[in-house]
Amino acid sequence: MDLKLMERAIEAYAPMGKDADRARLEFFAGLYRLQQQWADRVAAEHGYTAPASEQVEAWYWNHEPVFASVPVTLDAVAFAATLSDVAAYLADHAGLEQAAADGLRAYDWKEFCNKADLKLAGSDPAAFVETCVANIDMFDVPSDTPASLFAMTIVFALRAWLQSASEAVMAVAPTDHRKHNCPLDCPVCGTPAAASYVGQAAGSDGRGRMQYCAACGAQWYFERIRCGVCGTQNQTNLHYYNLEGDDAHRIQSCDKCGQYQRVVFQDDIPGALCMEVEDVVMAKLDRIALDPRFRKEEE
């Protein structure tokens, strides 16, 4: 994560939003700074050796996540410290009820790491988070701590351990994307894309598109006319919606799968493109996605 880029992006948005919007951005900026501190430490102390480019390319076009075969190794003691730091930040800055903040701050993350499947965390992070939340009672999480807060702590701590490994993989990933059927989910960790963006950064002609994985930070080329959730390329199934006055952030809805993806149009944003910042800014789009138009009824 490029913190200088993040700061420029936040600065560009600062004059545009309400006080609550600015406060939300600053909250996540602090969380990202903490995350990056741990990512730098993980890279220096633990490291990760990416597979050969030929192997990465084969897995890439077969839609097989690299971490499924060459996982990241999480050190239980150090990962517990990462979780504890993220939990303390949330307890201090997330505006929680006192009981929830106290419970999160006092939670024993060392014991969590003793019980959790850290091998799964390094090979399939999405499944790891889902499993932890589904079995929250097994981890003795205080009743005053919401499951969403428990999950958020894990997600942000886990990103710090996956990020440098993801960067190493993407450094040897394919760069020729004239083929079609690019990976739908993250080619590094297998997590579904959190969002995508269109613009100069995604192609020299300004018409390219990139998927973004919030779990490990990877970004990869993707077809412009394609559902970011199910992969259909039937253009009649795809529609764009946006909030009035904001052409930069849109929802791509799909009639085939009934789902949606948030898309940034780089030419219309006020400053530098930082997908971590855009992920926060686009949270408002999830509200309009509750409109029935964005959901396909089960037959």
Kinemage of the C-alpha trace (Angstrom):
@kinemage 1
@onewidth
@group {chain A} dominant
@subgroup {mainchain}
@vectorlist {calphas} color= white
{ca met a 1} P 0.000 0.000 0.000
{ca asp a 2} L 1.345 3.409 -0.964
{ca leu a 3} L 0.686 5.632 2.060
{ca lys a 4} L 1.763 8.812 0.241
{ca leu a 5} L -0.733 8.037 -2.505
{ca met a 6} L -3.376 7.390 0.133
{ca glu a 7} L -2.727 10.748 1.795
{ca arg a 8} L -3.021 12.585 -1.547
{ca ala a 9} L -6.285 10.843 -2.313
{ca ile a 10} L -7.741 11.701 1.091
{ca glu a 11} L -6.608 15.315 0.755
{ca ala a 12} L -8.428 15.582 -2.586
{ca tyr a 13} L -11.674 14.303 -1.067
{ca ala a 14} L -11.460 16.427 2.103
{ca pro a 15} L -13.139 19.590 0.725
{ca met a 16} L -15.947 17.615 -0.911
{ca gly a 17} L -17.477 15.607 1.894
{ca lys a 18} L -19.454 16.304 5.023
{ca asp a 19} L -17.808 16.214 8.452
{ca ala a 20} L -18.909 12.610 8.901
{ca asp a 21} L -17.352 11.633 5.567
{ca arg a 22} L -14.049 13.269 6.466
{ca ala a 23} L -14.051 11.626 9.893
{ca arg a 24} L -14.685 8.225 8.312
{ca leu a 25} L -11.799 8.681 5.887
{ca glu a 26} L -9.459 9.747 8.674
{ca phe a 27} L -10.503 6.759 10.774
{ca phe a 28} L -9.678 4.332 7.978
{ca ala a 29} L -6.488 6.222 7.130
{ca gly a 30} L -5.232 5.552 10.649
{ca leu a 31} L -6.178 1.907 10.323
{ca tyr a 32} L -4.369 1.652 6.984
{ca arg a 33} L -1.256 3.258 8.476
{ca leu a 34} L -1.229 0.675 11.263
{ca gln a 35} L -1.833 -2.080 8.740
{ca gln a 36} L 1.092 -0.915 6.609
{ca gln a 37} L 3.407 -0.763 9.633
{ca trp a 38} L 2.688 -4.409 10.283
{ca ala a 39} L 2.963 -5.284 6.586
{ca asp a 40} L 6.449 -3.780 6.500
{ca arg a 41} L 7.400 -5.722 9.626
{ca val a 42} L 6.022 -8.989 8.239
{ca ala a 43} L 7.948 -8.504 4.982
{ca ala a 44} L 11.189 -7.857 6.856
{ca glu a 45} L 10.898 -10.581 9.479
{ca his a 46} L 8.994 -13.382 7.779
{ca gly a 47} L 9.190 -12.981 4.011
{ca tyr a 48} L 7.612 -14.981 1.201
{ca thr a 49} L 9.112 -16.515 -1.916
{ca ala a 50} L 6.808 -16.333 -4.917
{ca pro a 51} L 6.650 -19.299 -7.307
{ca ala a 52} L 8.308 -19.078 -10.706
{ca ser a 53} L 6.549 -16.860 -13.234
{ca glu a 54} L 5.716 -19.836 -15.467
{ca gln a 55} L 3.868 -21.542 -12.632
{ca val a 56} L 2.084 -18.352 -11.616
{ca glu a 57} L 0.976 -17.835 -15.221
{ca ala a 58} L -0.398 -21.374 -15.421
{ca trp a 59} L -2.394 -20.959 -12.226
{ca tyr a 60} L -3.492 -17.478 -13.314
{ca trp a 61} L -5.166 -18.641 -16.522
{ca asn a 62} L -6.562 -21.768 -14.829
{ca his a 63} L -8.120 -19.496 -12.194
{ca glu a 64} L -6.253 -21.240 -9.377
{ca pro a 65} L -5.196 -18.888 -6.531
{ca val a 66} L -1.467 -18.993 -5.818
{ca phe a 67} L -1.905 -19.113 -2.041
{ca ala a 68} L -3.921 -22.339 -2.380
{ca ser a 69} L -0.718 -24.067 -3.492
{ca val a 70} L 1.954 -21.847 -1.918
{ca pro a 71} L 0.333 -20.405 1.214
{ca val a 72} L 1.562 -17.649 3.465
{ca thr a 73} L 2.865 -18.909 6.811
{ca leu a 74} L 1.443 -16.991 9.755
{ca asp a 75} L 3.470 -16.940 12.960
{ca ala a 76} L 0.928 -17.396 15.774
{ca val a 77} L 2.646 -15.101 18.284
{ca ala a 78} L 3.282 -12.273 15.814
{ca phe a 79} L -0.172 -12.582 14.239
{ca ala a 80} L -1.746 -12.362 17.705
{ca ala a 81} L 0.201 -9.131 18.246
{ca thr a 82} L -1.105 -7.788 14.932
{ca leu a 83} L -4.667 -8.658 15.903
{ca ser a 84} L -4.200 -7.031 19.303
{ca asp a 85} L -2.930 -3.785 17.756
{ca val a 86} L -5.814 -3.637 15.261
{ca ala a 87} L -8.331 -4.394 18.032
{ca ala a 88} L -6.869 -1.633 20.221
{ca tyr a 89} L -7.145 0.868 17.372
{ca leu a 90} L -10.784 -0.055 16.781
{ca ala a 91} L -11.549 0.131 20.504
{ca asp a 92} L -10.024 3.608 20.699
{ca his a 93} L -11.258 5.138 17.429
{ca ala a 94} L -14.355 3.326 16.121
{ca gly a 95} L -16.869 5.115 18.369
{ca leu a 96} L -17.965 1.892 20.043
{ca glu a 97} L -20.148 1.458 23.070
{ca gln a 98} L -17.942 1.264 26.158
{ca ala a 99} L -18.698 -2.410 26.814
{ca ala a 100} L -17.845 -3.369 23.232
{ca ala a 101} L -14.632 -1.324 23.298
{ca asp a 102} L -13.538 -2.802 26.624
{ca gly a 103} L -14.302 -6.327 25.477
{ca leu a 104} L -12.396 -5.918 22.234
{ca arg a 105} L -9.406 -4.329 23.968
{ca ala a 106} L -9.186 -7.079 26.582
{ca tyr a 107} L -9.774 -10.043 24.271
{ca asp a 108} L -7.086 -12.750 24.324
{ca trp a 109} L -5.868 -12.902 20.716
{ca lys a 110} L -3.095 -15.344 21.660
{ca glu a 111} L -5.734 -17.846 22.658
{ca phe a 112} L -7.621 -17.111 19.458
{ca cys a 113} L -4.513 -17.984 17.431
{ca asn a 114} L -4.101 -21.204 19.388
{ca lys a 115} L -7.590 -22.279 18.358
{ca ala a 116} L -7.827 -20.822 14.836
{ca asp a 117} L -6.685 -22.646 11.696
{ca leu a 118} L -3.835 -20.357 10.669
{ca lys a 119} L -2.950 -22.665 7.783
{ca leu a 120} L -6.361 -21.894 6.300
{ca ala a 121} L -5.724 -18.188 6.903
{ca gly a 122} L -2.620 -18.335 4.719
{ca ser a 123} L -4.162 -20.435 1.946
{ca asp a 124} L -7.790 -19.231 1.752
{ca pro a 125} L -8.299 -16.024 3.763
{ca ala a 126} L -11.950 -15.600 2.783
{ca ala a 127} L -12.789 -19.086 4.037
{ca phe a 128} L -10.781 -18.421 7.211
{ca val a 129} L -12.750 -15.279 8.074
{ca glu a 130} L -16.043 -16.981 7.242
{ca thr a 131} L -15.143 -19.979 9.425
{ca cys a 132} L -14.111 -17.780 12.347
{ca val a 133} L -17.359 -15.814 12.263
{ca ala a 134} L -19.479 -18.947 11.853
{ca asn a 135} L -17.774 -20.472 14.903
{ca ile a 136} L -17.504 -17.313 16.971
{ca asp a 137} L -18.718 -19.068 20.127
{ca met a 138} L -15.735 -21.408 19.947
{ca phe a 139} L -13.403 -18.424 20.378
{ca asp a 140} L -15.024 -17.076 23.573
{ca val a 141} L -15.653 -13.646 22.096
{ca pro a 142} L -17.359 -11.355 24.651
{ca ser a 143} L -21.104 -11.114 24.111
{ca asp a 144} L -20.837 -7.319 23.883
{ca thr a 145} L -18.490 -7.583 20.889
{ca pro a 146} L -20.458 -7.716 17.602
{ca ala a 147} L -19.485 -10.436 15.131
{ca ser a 148} L -18.903 -7.731 12.497
{ca leu a 149} L -16.285 -6.086 14.730
{ca phe a 150} L -14.620 -9.442 15.404
{ca ala a 151} L -14.474 -10.074 11.646
{ca met a 152} L -13.174 -6.579 10.900
{ca thr a 153} L -10.278 -7.070 13.302
{ca ile a 154} L -9.318 -10.331 11.614
{ca val a 155} L -9.657 -8.937 8.076
{ca phe a 156} L -7.430 -5.921 8.685
{ca ala a 157} L -4.815 -7.879 10.594
{ca leu a 158} L -4.773 -10.587 7.944
{ca arg a 159} L -4.222 -8.081 5.128
{ca ala a 160} L -0.980 -7.029 6.845
{ca trp a 161} L 0.275 -10.624 6.626
{ca leu a 162} L -0.832 -11.213 3.038
{ca gln a 163} L 0.103 -7.939 1.387
{ca ser a 164} L 3.846 -8.336 0.776
{ca ala a 165} L 3.349 -11.920 -0.412
{ca ser a 166} L 0.639 -10.721 -2.789
{ca glu a 167} L 2.974 -8.044 -4.154
{ca ala a 168} L 5.650 -10.687 -4.751
{ca val a 169} L 3.196 -12.867 -6.685
{ca met a 170} L 1.819 -10.033 -8.792
{ca ala a 171} L 5.355 -8.962 -9.680
{ca val a 172} L 5.660 -12.192 -11.709
{ca ala a 173} L 2.025 -12.467 -12.835
{ca pro a 174} L 1.100 -12.247 -16.545
{ca thr a 175} L 1.167 -8.810 -18.110
{ca asp a 176} L -0.180 -9.791 -21.548
{ca his a 177} L -3.960 -9.647 -21.221
{ca arg a 178} L -5.013 -9.960 -24.820
{ca lys a 179} L -6.555 -13.275 -23.809
{ca his a 180} L -10.114 -13.249 -22.560
{ca asn a 181} L -11.572 -14.865 -19.459
{ca cys a 182} L -9.304 -13.086 -16.999
{ca pro a 183} L -9.541 -14.308 -13.380
{ca leu a 184} L -12.822 -13.361 -11.742
{ca asp a 185} L -11.659 -13.804 -8.156
{ca cys a 186} L -8.266 -12.779 -6.837
{ca pro a 187} L -5.529 -14.768 -8.618
{ca val a 188} L -3.390 -14.516 -5.483
{ca cys a 189} L -5.670 -15.404 -2.555
{ca gly a 190} L -8.960 -16.415 -4.212
{ca thr a 191} L -11.114 -13.775 -2.500
{ca pro a 192} L -13.883 -12.210 -4.622
{ca ala a 193} L -12.998 -8.731 -5.850
{ca ala a 194} L -14.144 -5.891 -3.594
{ca ala a 195} L -14.406 -3.407 -6.479
{ca ser a 196} L -12.919 -2.512 -9.829
{ca tyr a 197} L -11.773 0.618 -11.611
{ca val a 198} L -11.668 1.961 -15.148
{ca gly a 199} L -9.175 4.493 -16.460
{ca gln a 200} L -5.599 5.310 -17.381
{ca ala a 201} L -4.111 3.200 -14.601
{ca ala a 202} L -5.883 0.174 -16.064
{ca gly a 203} L -4.713 0.619 -19.655
{ca ser a 204} L -2.888 3.042 -21.879
{ca asp a 205} L -6.011 3.868 -23.877
{ca gly a 206} L -7.964 4.764 -20.751
{ca arg a 207} L -10.534 2.056 -21.379
{ca gly a 208} L -8.973 -0.749 -19.365
{ca arg a 209} L -10.425 -2.198 -16.181
{ca met a 210} L -8.805 -3.654 -13.086
{ca gln a 211} L -10.234 -5.781 -10.306
{ca tyr a 212} L -9.206 -5.003 -6.720
{ca cys a 213} L -8.886 -7.456 -3.828
{ca ala a 214} L -9.259 -5.850 -0.408
{ca ala a 215} L -8.078 -9.034 1.334
{ca cys a 216} L -4.498 -9.002 0.007
{ca gly a 217} L -4.310 -5.795 -2.042
{ca ala a 218} L -3.854 -7.429 -5.458
{ca gln a 219} L -5.059 -5.686 -8.621
{ca trp a 220} L -5.425 -7.535 -11.914
{ca tyr a 221} L -6.643 -6.872 -15.449
{ca phe a 222} L -10.243 -7.645 -16.284
{ca glu a 223} L -12.560 -7.325 -19.273
{ca arg a 224} L -14.312 -3.957 -19.479
{ca ile a 225} L -17.658 -5.439 -20.531
{ca arg a 226} L -18.079 -8.239 -18.013
{ca cys a 227} L -19.876 -8.801 -14.718
{ca gly a 228} L -17.386 -8.465 -11.878
{ca val a 229} L -19.289 -11.045 -9.816
{ca cys a 230} L -20.400 -13.901 -12.114
{ca gly a 231} L -18.297 -13.140 -15.200
{ca thr a 232} L -21.009 -12.966 -17.836
{ca gln a 233} L -20.083 -10.934 -20.908
{ca asn a 234} L -23.648 -10.571 -22.159
{ca gln a 235} L -23.843 -6.784 -22.354
{ca thr a 236} L -27.647 -6.753 -22.193
{ca asn a 237} L -27.414 -8.108 -18.627
{ca leu a 238} L -25.153 -5.307 -17.401
{ca his a 239} L -26.290 -1.888 -16.199
{ca tyr a 240} L -24.622 1.061 -14.459
{ca tyr a 241} L -26.173 3.249 -11.761
{ca asn a 242} L -24.751 6.091 -9.706
{ca leu a 243} L -25.780 8.697 -7.162
{ca glu a 244} L -26.824 12.004 -8.670
{ca gly a 245} L -23.862 14.312 -9.050
{ca asp a 246} L -21.272 11.563 -8.699
{ca asp a 247} L -20.215 10.066 -12.021
{ca ala a 248} L -16.976 8.689 -10.582
{ca his a 249} L -18.533 5.936 -8.506
{ca arg a 250} L -21.044 3.578 -10.038
{ca ile a 251} L -22.742 0.266 -9.450
{ca gln a 252} L -22.494 -2.339 -12.179
{ca ser a 253} L -25.554 -4.545 -11.720
{ca cys a 254} L -26.073 -7.873 -13.440
{ca asp a 255} L -29.426 -9.356 -14.423
{ca lys a 256} L -27.930 -12.837 -14.738
{ca cys a 257} L -26.642 -13.256 -11.174
{ca gly a 258} L -28.657 -10.514 -9.484
{ca gln a 259} L -25.515 -9.129 -7.842
{ca tyr a 260} L -23.507 -5.940 -8.231
{ca gln a 261} L -19.999 -4.564 -8.099
{ca arg a 262} L -18.812 -1.054 -7.257
{ca val a 263} L -16.741 0.550 -10.029
{ca val a 264} L -14.530 3.654 -9.937
{ca phe a 265} L -14.081 5.750 -13.079
{ca gln a 266} L -10.625 7.215 -12.614
{ca asp a 267} L -11.064 10.201 -14.930
{ca asp a 268} L -13.881 11.523 -12.726
{ca ile a 269} L -12.301 11.307 -9.260
{ca pro a 270} L -10.862 14.502 -7.747
{ca gly a 271} L -7.319 13.288 -7.134
{ca ala a 272} L -4.983 10.305 -7.152
{ca leu a 273} L -6.430 6.808 -7.452
{ca cys a 274} L -5.987 4.791 -4.255
{ca met a 275} L -8.303 1.802 -4.103
{ca glu a 276} L -8.151 1.598 -0.316
{ca val a 277} L -9.543 5.130 -0.162
{ca glu a 278} L -12.062 4.437 -2.934
{ca asp a 279} L -13.268 1.373 -1.043
{ca val a 280} L -14.198 3.661 1.856
{ca val a 281} L -15.707 6.379 -0.354
{ca met a 282} L -17.858 3.863 -2.221
{ca ala a 283} L -19.472 2.460 0.920
{ca lys a 284} L -22.421 4.756 0.158
{ca leu a 285} L -23.107 2.751 -3.003
{ca asp a 286} L -24.004 -0.297 -0.951
{ca arg a 287} L -27.021 1.640 0.331
{ca ile a 288} L -28.493 2.239 -3.114
{ca ala a 289} L -27.807 -1.396 -3.977
{ca leu a 290} L -30.578 -2.316 -1.531
{ca asp a 291} L -32.996 -1.062 -4.170
{ca pro a 292} L -34.957 -4.060 -5.581
{ca arg a 293} L -33.582 -3.329 -9.061
{ca phe a 294} L -30.220 -4.695 -7.967
{ca arg a 295} L -31.490 -8.050 -6.738
{ca lys a 296} L -32.732 -10.929 -8.864
{ca glu a 297} L -35.681 -12.781 -7.378
{ca glu a 298} L -35.169 -16.485 -6.734
{ca glu a 299} L -37.226 -18.629 -9.081
